[in-house]
Amino acid sequence: MTGNGSDPEPTSEDSRLVSLEERLDRAEAAEAKRTAVNAGPESDANYRLGNRVLAELLGGMIGGGLFGWLIDRIVGTSPWGLLGMLFLGIIVAFRNIIRISSTPRK
């Protein structure tokens, strides 16, 4: 007894594997398209704009705080120089952020 009646045909198994591979390829392509990072020039411009706004905010606060601390150390007006210059740095940072956001983008 060779059992030919119970063995699946090799060609039908190969066609199922081919069909499965095709479906997997289509699914992988659809997933890659769905999860692809938008690498267009618009996303780069938005990323740069966000970094610029963050740098303005941090720079104003850190710069104002540093200058205020130096004034306090030199003149001896502890916490008032720090607070005044920190407040001034925050105002300048927000003014710059408003100016950045009000300019039209290309």
Backbone as JSON, one array per atom type, in Angstrom:
{
  "sequence": "MTGNGSDPEPTSEDSRLVSLEERLDRAEAAEAKRTAVNAGPESDANYRLGNRVLAELLGGMIGGGLFGWLIDRIVGTSPWGLLGMLFLGIIVAFRNIIRISSTPRK",
  "N": [[0.83, -1.17, 0.0], [0.69, 1.99, -1.0], [-0.5, 4.35, -0.37], [-1.47, 6.47, -1.93], [-3.92, 7.72, -2.22], [-4.37, 9.1, 0.16], [-2.39, 11.02, 0.4], [-1.74, 14.49, 0.03], [-1.92, 16.4, -2.97], [1.1, 17.51, -4.38], [1.19, 19.8, -6.01], [-1.1, 21.25, -5.38], [-0.56, 21.98, -2.77], [1.67, 23.62, -3.17], [0.47, 25.72, -4.62], [-1.17, 26.76, -2.67], [0.75, 27.73, -0.88], [1.97, 29.65, -2.5], [-0.16, 31.38, -2.88], [-0.53, 32.18, -0.22], [1.91, 33.5, 0.25], [1.66, 35.61, -1.57], [-0.52, 36.99, -0.45], [0.61, 37.68, 2.01], [2.66, 39.39, 1.14], [1.12, 41.49, 0.03], [-0.17, 42.34, 2.37], [2.0, 43.17, 3.92], [2.94, 45.27, 2.33], [0.75, 47.02, 2.48], [0.76, 47.56, 5.21], [3.25, 48.8, 5.47], [2.79, 51.1, 3.99], [0.79, 52.24, 5.55], [2.05, 52.77, 8.0], [4.13, 54.35, 7.29], [6.5, 56.93, 7.66], [5.84, 60.31, 7.26], [7.8, 61.81, 5.17], [7.98, 64.16, 3.83], [8.68, 67.51, 2.55], [7.12, 69.3, 3.98], [6.69, 68.22, 6.54], [9.29, 68.31, 7.53], [9.69, 71.08, 7.63], [7.8, 71.82, 9.54], [8.83, 70.47, 11.74], [11.29, 71.8, 12.07], [10.3, 74.35, 12.65], [8.99, 73.89, 15.08], [11.18, 73.16, 16.67], [12.53, 75.6, 16.62], [10.75, 77.3, 17.99], [10.78, 76.07, 20.51], [13.48, 76.44, 21.17], [13.58, 79.24, 21.32], [11.89, 79.71, 23.52], [13.15, 78.27, 25.64], [15.69, 79.45, 25.52], [15.16, 82.16, 26.12], [14.2, 81.96, 28.77], [16.31, 80.63, 30.14], [18.48, 82.29, 29.51], [17.6, 84.79, 30.59], [17.35, 84.04, 33.28], [20.02, 83.36, 33.88], [21.4, 85.82, 33.44], [20.08, 87.36, 35.36], [20.82, 86.03, 37.71], [23.57, 86.51, 37.64], [23.58, 89.31, 37.92], [22.49, 89.49, 40.49], [24.57, 88.27, 41.93], [26.71, 90.03, 41.5], [25.76, 92.64, 42.21], [24.34, 92.17, 44.52], [21.61, 91.96, 45.02], [19.87, 89.9, 45.8], [17.04, 87.91, 45.37], [15.81, 89.59, 43.52], [17.0, 90.59, 41.15], [17.31, 88.21, 39.71], [14.6, 87.37, 39.49], [13.46, 89.56, 38.12], [14.94, 89.65, 35.67], [14.42, 87.08, 34.73], [11.65, 87.23, 34.31], [11.68, 89.22, 32.34], [13.07, 87.82, 30.34], [11.21, 85.8, 29.77], [9.12, 87.33, 28.72], [10.34, 88.38, 26.41], [10.86, 85.98, 25.05], [8.24, 85.01, 24.55], [7.33, 87.09, 22.94], [8.98, 86.77, 20.72], [8.12, 84.21, 19.89], [5.46, 84.71, 19.22], [5.91, 86.44, 17.1], [7.2, 84.68, 15.33], [5.12, 82.87, 14.83], [3.26, 84.47, 13.58], [4.26, 85.15, 11.12], [3.87, 84.47, 7.67], [3.99, 81.17, 6.35], [5.96, 79.48, 3.89]],
  "CA": [[0.0, 0.0, 0.0], [1.48, 3.2, -1.11], [-1.24, 5.44, 0.26], [-1.6, 7.6, -2.84], [-5.21, 8.38, -2.04], [-4.39, 9.95, 1.35], [-1.39, 12.08, 0.3], [-2.21, 15.65, -0.73], [-1.16, 16.63, -4.19], [2.13, 18.51, -4.16], [0.92, 21.04, -6.73], [-2.11, 22.03, -4.65], [0.13, 22.56, -1.61], [2.49, 24.72, -3.67], [-0.4, 26.83, -4.98], [-1.6, 27.39, -1.41], [1.89, 28.49, -0.37], [2.13, 30.82, -3.36], [-1.26, 32.29, -2.54], [-0.24, 32.73, 1.09], [3.01, 34.45, 0.09], [1.13, 36.81, -2.23], [-1.32, 37.74, 0.54], [1.55, 38.27, 2.97], [3.32, 40.53, 0.48], [0.16, 42.6, -0.03], [-0.39, 42.84, 3.72], [3.21, 43.91, 4.33], [2.97, 46.54, 1.59], [-0.29, 47.88, 3.04], [1.22, 47.98, 6.55], [4.34, 49.75, 5.28], [2.19, 52.35, 3.55], [0.03, 52.8, 6.67], [2.94, 53.22, 9.07], [5.26, 55.11, 6.73], [6.7, 58.27, 8.21], [5.7, 61.33, 6.23], [9.12, 62.42, 5.06], [7.9, 65.24, 2.86], [9.29, 68.77, 2.98], [6.26, 70.01, 4.92], [6.94, 67.72, 7.88], [10.58, 68.83, 7.95], [9.52, 72.49, 7.96], [7.09, 71.88, 10.82], [9.77, 70.03, 12.77], [12.22, 72.91, 12.29], [9.57, 75.44, 13.31], [8.8, 73.47, 16.48], [12.48, 73.28, 17.35], [12.85, 77.02, 16.78], [9.91, 77.82, 19.07], [11.31, 75.53, 21.76], [14.76, 77.1, 21.44], [13.28, 80.61, 21.75], [11.34, 79.68, 24.87], [14.19, 77.87, 26.59], [16.76, 80.44, 25.5], [14.71, 83.34, 26.86], [14.12, 81.67, 30.2], [17.65, 80.33, 30.67], [19.29, 83.51, 29.4], [17.14, 85.74, 31.59], [17.71, 83.53, 34.61], [21.47, 83.45, 34.04], [21.76, 87.23, 33.62], [19.55, 87.79, 36.65], [21.67, 85.46, 38.75], [24.83, 87.25, 37.63], [23.31, 90.63, 38.51], [22.36, 89.28, 41.94], [25.89, 87.98, 42.51], [27.57, 91.21, 41.43], [25.19, 93.8, 42.91], [23.88, 91.73, 45.83], [20.16, 92.19, 45.15], [19.3, 88.56, 45.71], [16.26, 87.29, 44.31], [15.1, 90.54, 42.65], [17.62, 90.61, 39.83], [16.95, 86.95, 39.06], [13.18, 87.37, 39.15], [13.21, 90.58, 37.1], [15.49, 89.25, 34.39], [13.68, 85.9, 34.29], [10.4, 87.75, 33.79], [12.0, 89.89, 31.08], [13.4, 86.76, 29.37], [9.98, 85.13, 29.36], [8.39, 88.26, 27.85], [11.04, 88.41, 25.12], [10.66, 84.68, 24.4], [6.88, 84.97, 24.02], [7.24, 88.05, 21.83], [9.6, 86.12, 19.56], [7.26, 83.11, 19.46], [4.32, 85.32, 18.53], [6.41, 86.95, 15.83], [7.44, 83.53, 14.47], [3.86, 82.26, 14.44], [2.46, 85.37, 12.76], [4.81, 85.27, 9.77], [3.31, 83.43, 6.79], [4.9, 80.11, 5.95], [6.05, 79.28, 2.44]],
  "C": [[0.87, 1.23, 0.0], [0.77, 4.39, -0.49], [-1.38, 6.66, -0.63], [-2.89, 8.37, -2.63], [-5.22, 9.33, -0.85], [-3.37, 11.08, 1.29], [-1.96, 13.26, -0.48], [-1.34, 15.83, -1.96], [-0.13, 17.71, -3.96], [1.85, 19.82, -4.87], [-0.12, 21.88, -6.0], [-1.49, 22.67, -3.4], [0.99, 23.74, -2.04], [1.63, 25.92, -4.03], [-0.92, 27.53, -3.72], [-0.48, 28.23, -0.82], [2.11, 29.76, -1.18], [1.06, 31.85, -3.04], [-1.02, 32.95, -1.18], [0.87, 33.78, 1.01], [2.54, 35.74, -0.58], [0.31, 37.65, -1.25], [-0.44, 38.39, 1.59], [2.26, 39.49, 2.39], [2.38, 41.74, 0.4], [-0.08, 43.2, 1.35], [0.81, 43.64, 4.22], [3.3, 45.26, 3.62], [1.94, 47.52, 2.15], [0.14, 48.4, 4.42], [2.35, 49.0, 6.43], [3.8, 51.11, 4.85], [1.46, 53.04, 4.71], [0.94, 53.4, 7.74], [4.11, 54.04, 8.58], [5.3, 56.5, 7.34], [6.61, 59.25, 7.05], [7.0, 62.12, 6.16], [9.13, 63.55, 4.04], [8.52, 66.52, 3.4], [8.44, 69.52, 4.0], [6.5, 69.53, 6.35], [8.29, 68.21, 8.4], [10.48, 70.29, 8.36], [8.81, 72.64, 9.3], [8.0, 71.47, 11.97], [10.77, 71.14, 13.1], [11.54, 74.06, 13.01], [9.34, 75.11, 14.78], [10.09, 73.58, 17.27], [12.85, 74.73, 17.58], [12.04, 77.64, 17.91], [10.42, 77.34, 20.42], [12.61, 76.2, 22.15], [14.53, 78.54, 21.91], [12.79, 80.63, 23.19], [12.41, 79.33, 25.9], [15.32, 78.9, 26.67], [16.39, 81.69, 26.28], [14.71, 83.1, 28.36], [15.5, 81.42, 30.8], [18.55, 81.57, 30.62], [18.9, 84.56, 30.43], [17.51, 85.32, 33.0], [19.2, 83.65, 34.88], [21.92, 84.9, 34.27], [21.26, 87.76, 34.96], [20.4, 87.27, 37.81], [23.0, 86.19, 38.82], [24.66, 88.65, 38.23], [23.2, 90.51, 40.02], [23.72, 89.03, 42.58], [26.77, 89.22, 42.54], [27.05, 92.34, 42.31], [24.72, 93.41, 44.32], [22.4, 91.98, 46.07], [19.4, 90.88, 45.06], [17.8, 88.57, 45.89], [15.7, 88.26, 43.3], [15.72, 90.64, 41.26], [17.26, 89.37, 39.03], [15.49, 86.97, 38.61], [12.87, 88.37, 38.04], [13.72, 90.16, 35.74], [14.82, 87.98, 33.85], [12.35, 86.31, 33.68], [10.62, 88.43, 32.44], [12.35, 88.86, 29.99], [12.17, 86.03, 28.87], [9.18, 86.03, 28.42], [9.04, 88.3, 26.46], [10.83, 87.1, 24.36], [9.26, 84.6, 23.8], [6.68, 85.95, 22.87], [7.84, 87.44, 20.57], [8.74, 84.97, 19.02], [6.05, 83.65, 18.72], [4.74, 85.85, 17.17], [6.67, 85.8, 14.84], [6.11, 82.97, 13.96], [3.03, 83.17, 13.56], [3.02, 85.57, 11.36], [4.25, 84.14, 8.9], [4.38, 82.42, 6.39], [4.85, 79.93, 4.45], [5.51, 77.94, 2.04]]
}
